[in-house]
């Protein structure tokens, strides 16, 4: 290659580089001109994403693949939260890092706008016929009616931030609520005729689901996924699995599966993941799975575990 050809190639490369830089610069300016909304959990983020389309810059506070119960935000993330036009956090004790944080702009504790269940965190049998009143279960997004309330409120707040997109938000809200109601109907239909009436999990993040669809939850630990199960509880669950001919027991992506796998091995049953949707894994995020996608996966697994028709 002669000198002239080399110069020509370099000019072409420089030209392409300038185009890329210009595009990135325009994209960055466009993003910076959009309102900024931070949301603490996946269920809240999924609603905002579907309602806002591409009109809002969204921050999911909880990184994909991180357990909501033990997360601590970095200083950079706290700075992003601080400059957000709106912050929506789940509440009900799910985010202890929020205590003492002073927000500059609009902030919503979503747990104050939904229906919460009270239950005993030390109890291990949490079913629809058990009523304990010692603590709040923070997993309220497992209740479809709560998710409708969440959707309506987030839509209202986005309209306040960006009134020019009101029609877009209302239309997207209606579509999302329609999806939620169909999801609720499918759960009721699928779980209405089951041979079993109980699922077994490592920690009880599913009391809202059980309460709404008339089944029970046996949990190795209470509301806290970090709680260490006692030998007594493990023995009781093994006996329960054998007595009720349960074929599958469940654990979560973000907690140790050692104890639940020991129970499965002893009881000679299979083990599967049931996703409580406080957060999703990095792999689930890469697949662009939505709240609806994962709730339907959960429904399929619960239906099979309880031998539903």
Buried (B, 14 or more C-beta within 10 A) or exposed (E): EEEEEEEEEEEEEEEEEEEEEEEEEEEEEEEEEBBBBBBBBBBBBBBBBBBBEEBBBBBBBBEBBBBBBEBEBEEEBEEBBBEBBBBBBBBBBBBEBBEEBEBEBBBBBBBEBBEBBEBBBEBBBBBBEBEBEEBBBBBBBBBBBBBBBBBBBBBEBBBEBBEEBEEBBBEBBEEBBEBBEEBBEEBEEBBEEBEBBBBBBBBBBBBBBBBBBBBBBBBBBBBBBEBEBEEEBBEBBBEBBEEEEBBBBBBBBBBEBEBBBEBBEBBEBEBEEBBBBBBBBEEBBEEEBBBBBBBBBBBEBBBEBBBBE
